[in-house]
């Protein structure tokens, strides 16, 4: 179960939040089916978000893998830079929980803002001598709905 480390501030009165979970894997991101051996890097893999509402990222989980994975937000800020040993190169934003579930990552009142219809960007590199399968990136957060644009 996902449980934030602290209580989030309630959305403005004109807004309504709905929990949302995105999972990107081989079923919806064909590049993730198999990453070739010694792949120098598959760059700019778009991970599209829904167009119906802004999305606030509250947690990220990447399946344990031998791949190097970099994940950027909708504004191309690095969120995760995970090397092949599953050691984070950006510890202020990522938490490896060893199966304990997702951990809240944001440092503001609501999460990492992504405009409606935007996309995250993934970069994947395979430094091993064999193809790697089974990569999945899971994003937990909320969609923020309202009549007029909600900030």
C-alpha positions as CSV (number, residue, x, y, z in Angstrom):
1,X,0.0,0.0,0.0
2,X,1.2,3.5,-0.8
3,X,1.2,5.8,2.2
4,X,2.8,9.3,2.1
5,X,5.3,10.3,4.7
6,X,3.3,13.3,5.7
7,X,-0.2,14.7,5.1
8,X,-0.7,16.7,1.9
9,X,-2.2,20.2,2.0
10,X,-5.8,20.0,0.7
11,X,-6.3,21.3,-2.9
12,X,-7.8,24.7,-3.4
13,X,-11.6,24.8,-2.9
14,X,-12.2,25.0,-6.7
15,X,-10.3,21.8,-7.3
16,X,-10.8,18.0,-6.8
17,X,-7.9,15.5,-6.6
18,X,-8.2,11.9,-7.8
19,X,-5.5,9.3,-7.0
20,X,-3.8,8.1,-10.2
21,X,-1.2,5.5,-11.0
22,X,0.7,5.2,-14.3
23,X,2.6,2.1,-15.2
24,X,4.9,2.0,-18.2
25,X,6.2,-1.4,-19.2
26,X,6.5,-3.6,-22.3
27,X,2.7,-3.6,-22.8
28,X,2.4,0.1,-23.5
29,X,6.0,1.1,-24.1
30,X,7.5,-1.2,-26.7
31,X,11.0,0.0,-26.1
32,X,10.9,-1.6,-22.7
33,X,10.2,-5.2,-24.0
34,X,13.9,-5.9,-24.5
35,X,16.9,-3.6,-24.2
36,X,19.7,-4.9,-26.4
37,X,23.1,-6.0,-25.0
38,X,25.7,-3.2,-24.7
39,X,23.1,-0.7,-25.8
40,X,24.8,2.7,-25.5
41,X,21.5,4.3,-24.7
42,X,17.9,4.5,-25.9
43,X,17.2,8.2,-25.6
44,X,14.1,10.3,-25.2
45,X,11.5,7.6,-24.7
46,X,8.2,9.6,-24.1
47,X,6.0,8.4,-21.3
48,X,2.7,10.2,-22.1
49,X,0.3,11.4,-19.4
50,X,-3.5,11.8,-19.8
51,X,-4.9,15.0,-21.2
52,X,-7.9,15.3,-18.9
53,X,-6.2,16.9,-15.9
54,X,-2.9,18.1,-14.5
55,X,-0.9,15.4,-12.7
56,X,1.1,15.8,-9.5
57,X,3.8,13.1,-9.1
58,X,4.1,11.9,-5.5
59,X,6.2,8.7,-5.9
60,X,8.3,6.8,-8.5
61,X,9.2,3.2,-8.5
62,X,11.5,1.5,-11.1
63,X,11.7,-2.3,-11.1
64,X,15.1,-3.6,-9.9
65,X,17.1,-3.9,-13.1
66,X,20.7,-4.1,-14.4
67,X,19.8,-1.1,-16.7
68,X,20.8,2.5,-16.2
69,X,17.5,4.5,-16.1
70,X,17.1,8.3,-16.1
71,X,13.7,9.8,-15.7
72,X,12.9,13.5,-16.4
73,X,9.7,15.4,-15.5
74,X,7.6,17.3,-18.0
75,X,10.1,20.3,-17.8
76,X,13.1,18.0,-18.4
77,X,14.3,18.2,-14.8
78,X,16.0,14.9,-13.7
79,X,13.9,13.0,-11.2
80,X,15.7,9.7,-11.2
81,X,19.2,8.8,-12.3
82,X,19.6,5.1,-11.4
83,X,22.8,3.3,-12.3
84,X,23.1,-0.4,-13.1
85,X,23.7,-1.4,-9.4
86,X,20.4,0.2,-8.4
87,X,22.2,3.0,-6.6
88,X,20.7,6.3,-7.0
89,X,22.8,9.2,-8.3
90,X,20.1,11.7,-7.2
91,X,19.3,10.7,-3.6
92,X,17.4,13.9,-2.8
93,X,14.5,12.7,-5.0
94,X,14.6,8.9,-5.1
95,X,14.0,6.2,-2.5
96,X,14.7,2.5,-3.0
97,X,12.4,0.6,-0.6
98,X,13.3,-3.0,-1.3
99,X,9.7,-4.1,-1.8
100,X,8.2,-2.0,1.0
101,X,6.1,0.1,-1.4
102,X,6.3,3.6,-2.8
103,X,7.8,6.5,-0.8
104,X,6.7,10.1,-1.2
105,X,9.3,12.1,-3.0
106,X,8.1,15.7,-3.3
107,X,9.3,18.6,-1.2
108,X,6.3,21.0,-1.7
109,X,2.7,20.9,-0.7
110,X,1.2,18.8,-3.5
111,X,3.9,17.0,-5.6
112,X,5.8,17.4,-8.8
113,X,3.5,19.3,-11.2
114,X,3.0,18.0,-14.8
115,X,0.6,19.8,-17.1
116,X,-2.3,17.9,-18.6
117,X,-1.2,16.1,-21.8
118,X,2.5,16.4,-21.0
119,X,5.0,13.6,-21.0
120,X,7.8,12.4,-18.9
121,X,11.0,11.4,-20.6
122,X,13.0,8.2,-20.0
123,X,16.6,7.3,-21.1
124,X,17.7,3.7,-20.8
125,X,21.2,2.2,-21.2
126,X,22.2,-1.5,-21.0
127,X,25.8,-1.9,-19.9
128,X,25.5,-5.7,-19.7
129,X,26.5,-8.3,-22.2
130,X,23.0,-9.7,-22.5
131,X,19.5,-8.3,-23.4
132,X,17.5,-7.2,-20.4
133,X,13.7,-7.5,-20.3
134,X,11.0,-6.6,-17.8
135,X,11.7,-2.9,-17.2
136,X,8.7,-1.1,-15.6
137,X,8.4,2.5,-14.4
138,X,5.5,3.2,-12.0
139,X,4.4,6.7,-11.2
140,X,2.0,7.4,-8.3
141,X,0.2,10.7,-7.8
142,X,-3.0,12.6,-8.2
143,X,-4.9,14.2,-11.1
144,X,-6.2,17.7,-10.2
145,X,-9.6,18.5,-11.7
146,X,-11.5,21.8,-11.8
147,X,-13.7,23.8,-14.1
148,X,-11.1,26.6,-14.7
149,X,-7.4,25.8,-14.6
150,X,-6.5,24.9,-11.1
151,X,-3.1,26.1,-9.5
